[in-house]
């Protein structure tokens, strides 16, 4: 509810609608000879139906508040602010303030129980985890509460079995249905009396509320029973003996009742059917609409947040220093240790409640609680008996109570509120919530998406990027408005993503119809929604998926990719050695990046996320500092070295991982609005921290093709549509598309891009000169991107769509006002400081045009100097299948150009010939190759293939050892003019041999 802004907005909308309806239906009758009118509306007290013309709006506003608006907030101050807001909005100096205590309530909207639940004992309340379980205590001995909790759990299960055997005797102690109905009916009648009091008599309203509703003994008895049921989930662990058992749930001891009152006051349990009986009037009842902007917060303990209140410098401590500080403080102050345990217990108890409160009796889908140990059939029979008894009790709200759809991720407030709001609606009720983008992208929200898709008509999903600081949080953060109707099934909904101006929502700008079937085809496991912004996006993406397999497919058609992270900077901190400390101890780096000690022992560099780039195993090196304040330098291509911040003993690394020749890592912290989102690189077999993940296909020979594909603009584009947050996690990747594995052997140029230093000698097996220069790297990257686009079955128009706006003059791309009009996820940022003809993106399009010329039938001629138009050609999957497919034949011919070296960068390029460019320069031929320098360095040209191979083999043996290096798979006498077909066969032989190094070959 907050300060009441949503309530005020709803009041204004509803008031306007009611007044319009009164006029339309002739419910306003003017009185002759006066300025007063009669309002024909039975919902108004009789005394309020005659009003002055000016007073109609005021009395309607009050009626809307009385009959339509409800609010709940955990913070009492927020409740008071909402009351003031509504009072100001309804204020008429001729009418006193309307009493609102029964409409705006203080309580925890997420923690309560229901009429069909509270009379049965919630066994799973005791399946909570104690905060002192396995606790290495200082003043509090570990497992004290945990062991007691286990004892109580066993006692309570035994008592429940006893109760089920004496159900007839127990029924007499329960609150009867007649008592419940009488209490609830009395509350409803009192609410009716409240509404009948004229607005001019607020004191009488207050008297009815305080004198009859708030202090009614029968209502208080029912509420105490509800509170007792909830209190069991949060019972103090040092007072477990006082907790009510199943036999006395509805007649607890005085000590237990006192604890219940304490917990209720502290946690503010909120029972919707009791608090708003005029809403829940019959079975299946609920709200007509719920609108809110719920909190967006992860519900788990934060040591930095807790301990920083005591020591503001705590956040700056390293893990081991922080643990030492904690123990010292606990030793000085035993109460402080207890507070820390209690703080952790709050989150553990809340997690247990969310996991189990919807089905709290032990017979969950995951398996029934064994009421009788080791006697499954008898336990099942007792559960059936108990379930039948529970079936005799009914409530008024939707019996599918929250929380059933929270997934296995950390608890998040917005997810809890989404599900609770759905449960509180009646069938046909409308849900309108503002949530983080995680609702439609995150893995942990998958169950909620299924709920909204399969059991609702999801009508709107309107997404924003916080670039204009709508909320005072990171400008990259994304949020969305969700509107859904409870009941039915979603066929399609109106969607928009990456909007920035709130006014866009009022006009529904940028929307498209998003078919639900596309969600299932693009994200069959997670149901994540891709941030598709246009019909063209949808068309291109559908074509990519039609010509792909999912990255996570481990079946016969998949790449068999395994995803893993290796070392966590916090949990594994004891394994890391600062480079400065190693230097002080006499360790020195060799040419492969290993650090050799005075006694010959070896330390390995620890890879961190920022150390890699695309096809770059050493993009940045550490200079000084720690954390976010650390200084890093760019490492030039001509001298690639590994400059880590931390090192690790080789023995510690080998305890967890078997040796391998090299591996592929990816940066898993990124953004869809970076110049590039997917960054992978082949790196030496050195440890990596949690900011990098390893992607290991079923065969080592597939690593380089995977690197080429994942770094391509086509793959990146499809993944950017899926990437809603800042983490490229496995669930994002596993449903991303990869070309069919059988077509991947044409991506061999990735080797030349990656193996550019002695540290990666095990990768260098071809007698090809490596891509050491900007010229050659740009050429090979353009070739690879063109080939990958072809393997995905894209046409020239499709690739042009993906790379749109990349051909603007650099002056335009330095104009902030102009770039704000471009797609925030576009690739126009790539090489934007270069002239268009020198950009990777533009040259990719030019290379793709060259590749398309080898497709049959021959493309039609374009305007301008004999250029070819392949925009309409889109090969069908049938024509692409198999090694003899037309696309593969075109790729082979494209790769065989220039004596098997592939396509060359043009000497000159006129952008207009390729339907590119936006200024007069595009009309003229511009130099390209000469401006990029030579393809090879002098020493590369001077080195023979035999010398190159010998050097590679020497480095490989130094890294892997003589036993791990097989003899050269290629004859030393291979000539530079080997035919393209022979070279292709040699490449395949090398791939089949697993690069002849290490244990990865199959």
N, C-alpha and C positions, 0 to 999 in steps of 0.2 A: 504493500500500500504506500509505503514511503510517506512523503508529505502530502499526498492526495492529488497529485497532478493528473493521474489517470482518471480518478473519480470526478474531478472538476471537468475534465474534457468530456467524459461520458455524460455528465449532467447537462452540459451545454448542448450536446448533440441530441440527447433524448428530449430535452425541454423544447427545442425547436421543432422536433418531429411531432411531439404531443400537441403543441399549439396549432401546427398545420393541420393535424388530424381533427382537432376540435372544430376548426373552421370548415374543413372539407365535409364533415359529417353533420354540420348544423347543430353542434352541441353548445354553441354560445348564443344566448338569446338576450338582446338588448332590452332594458326596462324603459318603458315610455316615461319621458319627463325627467330622466336622470342620466348620469354618466356611468351607471352600473350595469353589469351583465350577470346573467345566471349561467353557471357552468353545469351542464347536465352530465355529471360523472359520478357514478356510485362509489368510486374509490375515494372520493373526497368526503370528509365529515360534512354533515348537513350545514353546519354553521359556517363552513368555508366556501359554500357554493355560490353565494352572492358576493361579487367582487367589483371594485371599480375597474374601469377599462385598463388603467395602468397597473392594477394589481393582479391581473390574470397571470402574467409571466411569473411573478413572485410566488403565487400559490401553486402554480404548476411545478416550479422548481422544487418546492418543498414536497410536493406529492411524489415527484420522481425520486427524491432522496429517500422518502419513507418507503416506497414500494419497490424500487429498482436497484438501489445501490447498497453494496456491502463491501466491507474492507477488513483485512486482518494484517497485523504486523507484530513482529516479536518485540519491537522497541516501543515502550510506552510513550516516549516523546514523539515518535512518528505518528502514533495514533492521535495524540493531542494536536499535532500540526495539521493532520488531515481534517480533524473536526473544525479547526479554525478556518482552513481553506474552504470547506463546504459552507461554513457559517458566513464567511465573507461573500461567497458566490450567491448564497440565497438571501443575503441581508436585505431587508426592507425595513426602513426606520419605523414604519407603522406596525410592523409585526415583530414580536420577540423571537429569540433564537429557538429553533426546533431541537428538542432533546434527541441526541444521537448515540447514547451509550449502547443501545441494543443493535446498532447498525455497524459501528466501527469498533472492532474488538481487538484486544491485545492478546496475543498468543503465538505459539509456534505452529504455523499452518501445516507443517510437515509431520508433526508428532502428535498423534491422537489415536483413538480407536473408534469402533463402530457398534451399532446396536446388535448386529449379528455376530460380534466377536467377543465382547467384554465378559461374557459369562463363562467362557471356556478358558482354561489355563493355557497361557502361551509357553509351552515347553521350551521352544527355541530361544526364549529370552535368556536362558542359561547356557546357551552355546556361544556366549560372548568370550572374548579373549581378555585375560587379565593383563594390565600393563606391567605387572612385575614378573610375568612369565619369562624365564631365562634371563632375568635382570641381574646384571653384575652390580649389586648394590654396594653402597658405601655405608649408609646408616640404616637402610631398609634391606633386609635379607630377601634375596630373590625367591620367587615361587611361593611365598607365604599365602597370598590371596589366590594364586592360581591353584594351589592344592586344595584350599578350602572350597573354591568354586567347583572343583571336580567332585568333592564329597557331596555338596549341596545338590549338584546336578543329578547324581545317582539317587539321592534320597527323594528328590522331586519326581523322577521317573517312576520310582517304586510307589510313591503316594498316588500318582495318576493311575497306575494299574489298579491299585486298591479302590480308588474312586470309581473306576469304570466297572468294577465288580459289584458296587453298591449304589448304582446310579439312582435307583428308586428312592433310597433313603436320602440321597444328596439333593434331589429335586426340591425338597421342602425348604432347603436353606437358600435357594436361588431367589433372585428378584424375578417375580412372575411377569408374564407378558401383560397381564392386566395392570399391574403396578406401573410398568413401563409406559403402556398406552395412556394410562391416566395422567402420568406426569408430563408426557410430551403433549397430550391434548390440552392440559392446563396451561402449559407455556404458550401454545398456539393461541389459545383463547385470550391470554393476557396480551399477546402481540396484537391481536385484533382490537382489543380495547385501546391499546396505545394508538393505533391508527385512527380510531374513531374520535380521539380527543382533538378538538380544534387547535389550529396552530397558535391561537391566542391564549392557550392555557398550558404553557410548558411546565408549570409547577405540578399540574395534575399528572402529566406524563412521567415526571420524575418520581412522583409518589407511587404510581403503579409499578414502575421498574424497580425502585429500591425496596418498596414495601412488600411486593408480592413475588416478583420474578427472581431478583438477585438473592433473596433470603428464604425462598420456599424450601422447607425441610425435605419434602419428597424429591424435589429436583436435586437438592444438594446430595441426597443419598445416592441417586443414580450417578451423578457426576463423580462422587467419591469412588464408586465402583469402577467407573471408566478410568479415573486417575490411578487407581491401584493396579489395574491391568497394565497401564503404561509404565508405572513406576518399576515394575519388575525388570524391565529392560535396562534400567539405569540404577539399580539398587546399590547402595554404598557397599564396597567390597569388605569393609571392616565391620559391617553390621549384618552379615549374611544370615546369622541365626534368627534374626527378627523377620526375615522375609516370609510373606504368606505362602503356604503350601497349597497344593490343589484342593485339599479338603476345606480350607478356610479362606479361599480367595475372596468370597463375598461377605465374610465375617472375620476380618483380620483383627489381630490384637491391638490394644491401645498404642503399644510401642510402634507397631507397623503403621497404624493410621497416622501417627505423628510424623513418621518418616515419609509417608506418602504426601502429607501436606507440605513438608519441606521441599520434596522433589517437584511437586506441582507448582509451588511458588517460584522455584528456581528455574525450571525448564518450561513453564507455561504451556502445559499440555493443552491441546485445542481439539475439541470433539465437534466436528462440523454439524452432525445431526442434532446435537443438543444446543449448540450456539445459534444456529439459524433454523429453527423448527418451521418457520413460515416458508422456507425453501424446500426442505425435505418433508413433504406432506404425504407421500405415498411411495410404494415400492418403485424403484427406478427413477425417482425424482432427482433433481439437481438444478444447477444454474443454467440459465439460458445463454449466458456468455461470460467468459472470464478473460480479462485483459490485464496485462502486467508486464513489468520489466524486472524480472526476478534477479537476485544477486548472482554474480558470475564468480564463484570462488571454489577452488579445490578444497575439499574437506579432509585434510590430513594434517598431522602435527608438523610444525616448523620450528626446529631448534633455533634457527637464527631469529625468528620472530620472538620466541619465548625468552631466550637468554639475553637478547639485546636490551630488553627492558631493565635488566640488572647491570649489564656492561655494554654500553653503546659501541665499544670496539669489537664486540664478539664476532660480528659479521666478517671482520678482516682476518680472523684466525684461520690457519690451516687446520685440517681435520684433527691431526694428532694433538696439536696445541689446544684446540677446542675441547677435546675429550679430557685432557689434563686439567683444564680450567674448570670443567664441570665437576670433576671428582673433588677438586679442592674446595669448591663452593659447597658441595653436598656435605663434605666433612665439617665445614664451619657451621652449616645451618641445615639440620635434619629436616626442618619444615620445608625448606626449599626443594629438597629431593622429593618429598611427598607431593608438593605442588606440581612438580614435573611429571610424576607418575599419574596424578589425577588429570593433568592436562592431556596426556596421551590416552588415558582411559575414556575421556569424553569422545574422542574420535573412534575408538574401538567400539564403544557402546552404540554410537550412532550408526556405524557400519553394520553392526549386527542387526540393528532394528531395520535398516533399509533392506538388508538381504532377506530377512525372514518374516517381517511383520505382516506381509500380505497372506502368507500361509504359515502361521506361527505354531501349528500343532504337531509338527513332526512328520506328517505324511506328505512330504513335498515330492515334486517330480524327480528330484535327485536321489530319492530313496528314503524310505520311512525310518524314523528313529526306532531303534530296537527297544520296545517297551519291556520285552522279556529277553534278556541276553541269550544269544545262541539258539533261539527258538523262533525262527523267522515266521513260520505259519501262524503261531499263536499271536505274535506281535501284529501280523497283518489282520488277523481276525479282530483284535482289540481296536485297531485303527478303523476298521470298517464300522464297528459298533459305535465308536466315538463320532465318526463322520456322519453316521445316520442321525445321531442325537443333535449334532450341530445343524443338520439340515432342517430341523424343526424350528429353528430360530431364523428370523428374517429381519432385515433392516430396511432402511428407506433409500439409501444411496446405492449406486452401482455396486453389486457384490464383488466385482473384479477390482478390489481395492489396490491402490498403489502399495508396494513398489515391486513390480514384476519385470520391468523392462530397463533396468539400469546397467546391465552388462557387467563385465568383470573389471573395468577400469576404476581409477580413483573416483570416489564420490564427488560430484560436482553439483552445486546448488541449483544451477539452471536446469539440469536434467531432472532433478527431483521435483522441481516445480512444474515442469512440462507434464510429467506423468501424473502428478497430483491434480493438476488442473483438468486433465483429461478424465480422471476418475470422478471428479466433482460435477462434471457436466451431465445434463440429461441427454438422451439420444436426440440428435439434431441441434444440440447446443454448439455455440461458436467459440473457438479458442483463438485468442490473439496475443502472442507473446513476442517480446524482443529478446533474442538469445545470441550468444556467440555463434560464429559460423560452424563451430564444432558440432552443432545439432545436425547439420547436413553433410559433414565431412568426416568426423572423427570415428575411429573404430569403436570406441566405447559407447557411442550413441547409436550403434547399429540396431539394437533392439527397439529403441524409441522410434527410429525411422520406420521400422517394420510396423510398429503400432500405428503410426500416422498414415502409412500407406495402405495397410491392409484393413484397418478398422476405422478409418476416417476418410472423408473427402478432403484431402489436402488441397486447398484452393490457391494459396499464395505463398511464395517464398521470395522475399525481396531483400537482396543482400547489399550491404554497404561496406566500403573500406573507410576506415576512420581518418582519411587524409585531411579532412576539414575539421578534425578535432570535435566531432559531435560529442564524444566522451573524452574525458581527460586521461587518456591512456595512449599507448603507442599508436602512431599514425598508421602503422601497417595492420593493426588489429581489425578483424572483420566481424560484423554482426549482421543479423537478419531479422526481418519481421516475418513471423509464421502465422498464417490464418488457416484454420482447418475446422471442419464440421464433424462432430462425433457421429459415427455410424457410417455404413456404406464402405466403399472402396475407392481408392484413388486411381483414376484412369490417366489424367494429365493435370498439371497445375501451371499457373502463370508464374514465371520465374524471371528474376533479374539478378545480376551479380556485379560486384565491384562498382556500384554507384557511389557517388560522393556527396551529392546535394540532397538534403532532406526534401526539398521541393519536388524532386523527381518522383518520390513516393506518392505525393498527392496527384500527380498526373500519370502515374504508372509508366514512366519512361523506360525504354530499353527492355521491355518484357518479351518473352517468347513462350510458346506453349511447350512445356517439357513433358514428353510422354513418360508415364511410369515404366513402360516396357523397356525404355532406354536405360533406366536405372538398373534394371535387372540384367541387361545385356552388358553394360559397361562395368558394373560392380556386382557380380553375382553373389559374392560372399558378404561383403560389408554393406551393400546398398548405399554406398557413398554417392553423393550427387556431385557431378563434375560442374565446374563453374562455366557452363556453356552460355555465351552471351548473344548468340545469333543463330539463325537457322543455318547459316553457312558453316559455323562451328560444328553444328550437329551433323551436317552432311559429311564433312571431312573426317570427323571422328568416327562416324559409322563405317566409312570406307577403310580407315586404318584398322579398326577392330575386325573387319571382315577378312583382312589379309594378315592376321596375326594369331599368335598364341599368347596367353597371359604369362607374364614373367614368372609368376609363382606356380605355373603348371608343372607338376612333377610326374606327369603321365608320359606315355611313349612319344607324344608330340612336343613335349616341353623341353626346356633347357636344363631342367633338374637343378635349379639354382637354390643354394642354401644361403640364408642371411644370418649374420651373427655379429655381435659386438664383443670386443676382447677384454678391455680393462677399463674400469670406472675410476675417474679421477679422485673420487671420495672414498669409495669402498676399498680400492686397491692402493691407496696413497702410500702405504708402507713399503710398496715395491719400487717406488720411484725415487730416483737420485737426481738432484739438481745438477745440471751440467757444470755449474761453477764449482760444486763440491768435488765432482770427478776430476776437473782440471787441477784443483788444489792437491788431489791425491796422486797426480802424475799420469792420469789417463790422457791419451791422445787419439784423435780420429785418424783412421786410415782412409784410403781413397774410396772405400766402399761405404763409408759412414759408420763403421763399427769403431768403438773406443777400446783401445788396447791398454791394459794396465801395466805397471812396471814388472809384475810377475807373469804377464802373459794372459791374465784372465780378461774376458770380453764383456763389455757393456754394449747394449744395443740401443739405438735411438728410439724414443717413444713418439710415434706419429700422432700429431694433433690435427684437428680439422683444417685449420688455416694453412697447414703446410702443403696441401695439395691443390692442384687446379685440374682442368680438363687436359688429359694426356700429359700431366706434369707432376712427376713424383716429388718435386722439390720446388714448389712455387714460392714459399716464404721461409725465412730462417729467423730463429729467435735471436734478439739482441740483448734485451734487458727487461726487468720488471716482471710483475706477476698478474695473473688474471686479466681483467679487461684493460688494465693500465699497462700491460706488457707492450714492448716495442718489437716489431717484426720488420724485416727488410725483404724486398723482392730479390730473388736470386736469378741472375741473368742466365739465358740459355747457353751462352758460350762456356759457362763453368758451373755446372750443376753439382751442388754439394748438399748434404743433409745437415742442417743446423738446428738440432732439437733444443727444447727447453729442459726436458727430462730424459734420463737414461734408465735402463733396466738391465739387471744381470741376465746374461744369456741363459743361464741355468734356470732362472725363474720363468722365463718365457717358454723354454722347452718343457717345463713341467706340465704346461697346459696344451701346447700345440706341437704337432709333429713338423719336422722340417719340410719345406717346399721351396720350389725355385723362385716363386714370386706370387703375388696375390693381387686381386682387384679390390680397391677400397672406394667408398663413396662418402662424400660429406653429407651427414644427415641433418645438419642445421642449414636451412635455406629459406628462400621466399619466392613466391611466384612472380614477384615484381623485381627480382634481381635481374641483371643482364642475362645470366644463365642460372637456372635453378638446379639442374642435375650436373654434378661434378664427380666424375670418376677418374681414377688413374691406376694403372698398374704400378705397384711399388715393390721394393725388395721385401723379403720375408722378415720384417721387423714388427715389433708390437705396435698396436694402435689403441688410442683411448676411445672413450664412448662417443666422441663427436664424429667418429668414422665407423662405418660398418663394412664388413667384408661380404662380397657377393661371389660365391664359389659355384660355378656350374658343374655339371656332372663330369666334365672332362676338362683338363687344363688347356687343351687346344681351343676351347671355346671362350677363353678369357679375353683374348684380344678382340674377337668379334663382338663380345658383350660390351667391352669398353667403347668400341666404335659406335655401336648402336645407342648405348645409353648417353653418350655425349653428343648425339646428333640433335639437330634442331627439331626434327619431327618427333622423336621420342620426348624431348624436353617439352615441346608444345603440348602433347597429350598429357604428360605428367603435371604440367602447370595448371591445367584445367581441373585436375584432381587435388592439387595441393592447396588446402584451405588455410593451413596454419604455417608454422615455421619449422616443422619437422618432417623430413622425408623418411618416414618410418616404413616398416615392412608392409603394413596393411595398405599404405599408399602405393607401394611398388608392386606388390604381388598381383594386383589387378590391372597393371599397366601393360600395354601391348608390345610384344617383340615380334620381329619377322620370324617366319618359320625357320627352324634351325638348319634345315637342309640347304638353305640359300645363303648361309652366313660365311661360307669359305671365301667369298669374294671381298671380304672386308680386311684382307691381309695388310693394307697400308697402315693399319693401327700399330703394327709392330714397329714400323719405322718411326712413328711419332713418339712411341713410348720409350724404346730402348736407346736413350741418348746419352748414357753415362755408364761407366764401368759397373756401378752398383746394380744395373739391370742387364748385365752381360748374358745371364741365362736366357733372356728373351730374344737375343740377337742371333738368329740362325740363318738368315737369308743373306746371300751375297749382294745386298742392296746397300747403298749409302744411306745413312740415317738422316732424319730430318733435323739438322742442327741449325738451320737458318730460318728467318721469318718467311722467306720466299717459299721454301719447300714445305714448311709446316702449313702455311696457308693453302698451298696447292693440294696437299694430301687431305686436309680437313674438308676442303670444298668437294673433292672427289668422294670422300666417305659420306658426306651429307647427301650428295646427289644419289649415290648408290642406295643408301638407306631409304630415302624417299621413294625410289623406284621399287624397292623390295616391299614397301608398304602398299604398293599399288596406286600411288598418287599421280595425278595429272599435273601438268605445269600450273594450271589454275589453282589446284589444291595447294601446291607448295608456295605459290605466290601469295595465297591467302595466309598461310602460316607466317610468311616472312614479309607481310605487308608493312609499309611505312619504313622499311629499312633502306630505301633509296633516296630519302630526302637529303638535300644539301646539308653539310655539317653545320653551317650557320643556323639553319632552322632548328636543328637538333640541339643546339646550345641555347635556344630560346625557351625558357621555362614556361612561358605562357602558351607557346605552341605545343610543347610536349605534353602538357596537361590535357590536351585534346586527343592524344593518342591512346591506344589501348595500354593500360598500365602493365599488362602481362606481355606486351609485344617485345620482339627482339630488336627493336629500333635502337636500344641502348648499346648493342654490340658494335664495337669499332666506330661509335658515333663521332669520334674526333678525327676520323679519316674521311677523305673524299669517298663518295659512294662506290666508285669503281675499285677501291682497295679494301672493301669490307668483306669479311668472311661470308656474311649473309647474301650479299649481292653476287659474289663470285660463285656461291653455291647454286644460285638460280642460273647463272651462265653455264656452269658445268652440267646442270640438269638438262638444259636445252641441248647441249652436245650429246648427252646420253640418249635423249629422246630421238635424236636423228637416226639412231640405229634400230629403232622399232619399226616393224612393218604392220600395217601398210604405211608407206611413206607419208609423213605429215604434209599438210598443206603449206604453201608459202605464206609468209607474213609480209607486212609492209616493210620495206627498207632493206636494201642490199642483201637480198637472198636469204634472210633469216627464216628459220622454220617455226611454224606455229604448232605446238603440241598441246595446246590448252584443252582441246576437246577430247584428246586421246586418254582413255582410262582403261587399261587392260583388265579384262574380266578375270576372276579367280581361276576359271577353267583354263585360260590361255597361259596362266602363270605357273600352274602346277608342274612339279617335276623339273629335273635338271635341263630338260630341253625346252622349257617355257620361253616365250618370246622375251619376257623381261630379263630372264637370266642370260639369254643370248645377247640382248642389247648391252647388259652390264659387262659381259665378257668382251664384247667388241670394244666397248668404251675403255675397259681396262687394258686392252691390247694396243691402244693407240701409242704412237711414238716408240715403237720397238718394245712394247710391253711395259713401258713406264707409266702409261696412262695419260690422261688429258693434261695438257700444259696450260698454265696461265697465259692469257692472250698478251701479245706484245702491246696491242692497243685495243680499246673497248669503247664502242659508242653505245651508251645505255639505251638510247631510243630503239636500236635494233632489237633489243630484248624487251621492249615495252616497259622500260624502266626510266627513272629520272623525273625531276620536277623543275628543272631550270634550263637555261640556254646551254650550259655545259653538257647536258645530256644529248644535245644535238650534234656534238662534235666528238671526234675520236680522241680518247685520252690515253696517255701511256700507262701501262700497268706493270708488266714484268720488270722493266728496267728500273722502275722506282722502288722495287722491293729488294733489290740487290741480287747477288748470285744465288743459285740453288744450293751450291755446295761450297764449303770452305776449301782453301787451298790444300790443306793436309788431307782432306777427304779425296780430292782429285788425284793426289799423288800416291795414294795407297792402293795397292792391287787387291783384288778379291781375296787372294790367298793370305795376304798380310792382314787384311781385315778379319778374316776368319781366325787366324792364329791368335790375334790379339783378343778377340772375343773368347776363344777357348781358354786362354791363359787367365783371364779375369774370372770366367765361370768356375775354373778349377780352384782358384783362390777363394771363391765365395762358398762353393758347395763341397769342395774336396774332390780328389781324383776319382774316387769310387763312384761318385754321383754323376759324373759327366760321361756320357756315351761318346763313342767315336763320331766324327763328323758325319752327318747324314747326307752331305752333298760332296761330290768329288772336288778336290782342291783345284782342279783344272777347269772348273766351269768358266766359260767365256762370257764376256759382257754382252755378247750379241746372241745369247741363247734365245731360241724362238719363244714367242709368247705362250704357245701351247705347252712347250717343255717346262717353262717356268711355272705355269699353272699346275702341271702335274707334280713338279717338285714341291710346290707350296702345299699341295694336298698331302703328299707323303710326309712332309715335316709336321703338318697338323696331326696326322694320324699317329705319329710317333710321340706326341705330347711334348714337342720341342726338344726331345732327346735329353732333357735335364730333369733332375729331381724325381719325385714319385708320382707326378700328376698324370703322366701319359697313360693312355689306355688303348 
